[in-house]
Amino acid sequence: MQANPASNDIMLIDTHVHVFKRDMPLVDNPRHRPSYDFTTPQLLDVMDRNGVSRAVIAAASPWGDYNDYVIRSVRNEPRLRGTVIVDTSVERIVLEEMSEAGVVGVRLPFISMPTLPDLDSWGYRKLLRRLCDLDWHVHLHLDGPRLPQVLPLLEQSGVKLVIDHIGRPDPQTGIESEGFKAMVRSVEKGRTWVKMSGAYRLGENARACAQELYRRVGAERLMWASDCPFVGGENDITYERTIEWLRGTIDDPADLRRIYGENAQAFYFS
């Protein structure tokens, strides 16, 4: 295994982690039911052991809009930022209070939905406008084949967009899929970023898709993430391997620095 990038003075910012406690209330029919805690102190310990300076907590779909622990975590720790899951009826004053705590975006966990919501409905148009007004971003988690159904309306709203897990490309068609092509076009328009994360969930073509995305759009709008603590795949990956995966995917040292941390510093912490 190659040396940890942190040993070479590369800034590491993890743009996708989760924190939770097993006694938190679950939504009906959750995608996962973790039987363990992964608390903020545990996260900070993992970060410190791997030379990670900052991280972004992603609200996770099993707990819906129970954002209490995420908000408390980012409020009490300046090294952390967070995204939340909210109902479309959430008032701006509530979002402003979250912003003061360290929340920077709203996660849309659409991958859990068999039928996608209407982003042109009043509720979503109102929510997206509020996110634009606050300079927040939409944090989108959706399977690649359905990206073309939502990207046009998200782009039209003017909101900043961060797409999870290399866009979860179709495992069969990969870079030739319409979802992958739509993601590339979205990045090229200038308000979309993509997380280089979750390769262990995506199958054999994950690295090829990440490399093609990098070849097409460059490094400016790509950000590294671990997906720690790997809910549902705890035995499939380690934190160290998520760091090394990117080094094995991107060769250019300057671009690695951007993707490992510089882009995230500007996006989440400036």
FENFEN-V131067 format. One record per residue. RES is the residue in three letters. SS is DSSP state (helix for helix, strand for strand, loop for the rest). Layout:
# FENFEN-V131067
RES | SS
RES | SS
This chain:
# FENFEN-V131067
MET | loop
GLN | loop
ALA | loop
ASN | loop
PRO | helix
ALA | helix
SER | helix
ASN | helix
ASP | loop
ILE | loop
MET | loop
LEU | strand
ILE | strand
ASP | strand
THR | strand
HIS | strand
VAL | strand
HIS | loop
VAL | loop
PHE | strand
LYS | loop
ARG | loop
ASP | loop
MET | loop
PRO | loop
LEU | loop
VAL | loop
ASP | loop
ASN | loop
PRO | loop
ARG | loop
HIS | loop
ARG | loop
PRO | loop
SER | loop
TYR | loop
ASP | loop
PHE | strand
THR | loop
THR | helix
PRO | helix
GLN | helix
LEU | helix
LEU | helix
ASP | helix
VAL | helix
MET | helix
ASP | helix
ARG | helix
ASN | loop
GLY | loop
VAL | strand
SER | strand
ARG | strand
ALA | strand
VAL | strand
ILE | strand
ALA | loop
ALA | loop
ALA | loop
SER | helix
PRO | helix
TRP | helix
GLY | loop
ASP | loop
TYR | loop
ASN | loop
ASP | helix
TYR | helix
VAL | helix
ILE | helix
ARG | helix
SER | helix
VAL | helix
ARG | helix
ASN | loop
GLU | loop
PRO | loop
ARG | loop
LEU | strand
ARG | strand
GLY | strand
THR | strand
VAL | strand
ILE | loop
VAL | loop
ASP | loop
THR | loop
SER | loop
VAL | loop
GLU | loop
ARG | helix
ILE | helix
VAL | helix
LEU | helix
GLU | helix
GLU | helix
MET | helix
SER | helix
GLU | helix
ALA | helix
GLY | loop
VAL | strand
VAL | strand
GLY | strand
VAL | strand
ARG | strand
LEU | strand
PRO | loop
PHE | helix
ILE | helix
SER | helix
MET | loop
PRO | loop
THR | loop
LEU | loop
PRO | loop
ASP | loop
LEU | loop
ASP | loop
SER | loop
TRP | helix
GLY | helix
TYR | helix
ARG | helix
LYS | helix
LEU | helix
LEU | helix
ARG | helix
ARG | helix
LEU | helix
CYS | helix
ASP | helix
LEU | helix
ASP | loop
TRP | loop
HIS | strand
VAL | strand
HIS | strand
LEU | strand
HIS | loop
LEU | loop
ASP | loop
GLY | helix
PRO | helix
ARG | helix
LEU | helix
PRO | helix
GLN | helix
VAL | helix
LEU | helix
PRO | helix
LEU | helix
LEU | helix
GLU | helix
GLN | helix
SER | helix
GLY | loop
VAL | loop
LYS | strand
LEU | strand
VAL | strand
ILE | strand
ASP | loop
HIS | helix
ILE | helix
GLY | helix
ARG | loop
PRO | loop
ASP | loop
PRO | loop
GLN | loop
THR | loop
GLY | helix
ILE | helix
GLU | helix
SER | loop
GLU | helix
GLY | helix
PHE | helix
LYS | helix
ALA | helix
MET | helix
VAL | helix
ARG | helix
SER | helix
VAL | helix
GLU | helix
LYS | loop
GLY | loop
ARG | loop
THR | strand
TRP | strand
VAL | strand
LYS | strand
MET | strand
SER | loop
GLY | loop
ALA | helix
TYR | helix
ARG | helix
LEU | helix
GLY | loop
GLU | loop
ASN | loop
ALA | helix
ARG | helix
ALA | helix
CYS | helix
ALA | helix
GLN | helix
GLU | helix
LEU | helix
TYR | helix
ARG | helix
ARG | helix
VAL | helix
GLY | loop
ALA | loop
GLU | loop
ARG | loop
LEU | strand
MET | strand
TRP | strand
ALA | loop
SER | loop
ASP | loop
CYS | strand
PRO | loop
PHE | loop
VAL | loop
GLY | loop
GLY | loop
GLU | loop
ASN | loop
ASP | loop
ILE | loop
THR | loop
TYR | helix
GLU | helix
ARG | helix
THR | helix
ILE | helix
GLU | helix
TRP | helix
LEU | helix
ARG | helix
GLY | loop
THR | loop
ILE | loop
ASP | loop
ASP | loop
PRO | helix
ALA | helix
ASP | helix
LEU | helix
ARG | helix
ARG | helix
ILE | helix
TYR | helix
GLY | helix
GLU | helix
ASN | helix
ALA | helix
GLN | helix
ALA | helix
PHE | helix
TYR | helix
PHE | loop
SER | loop
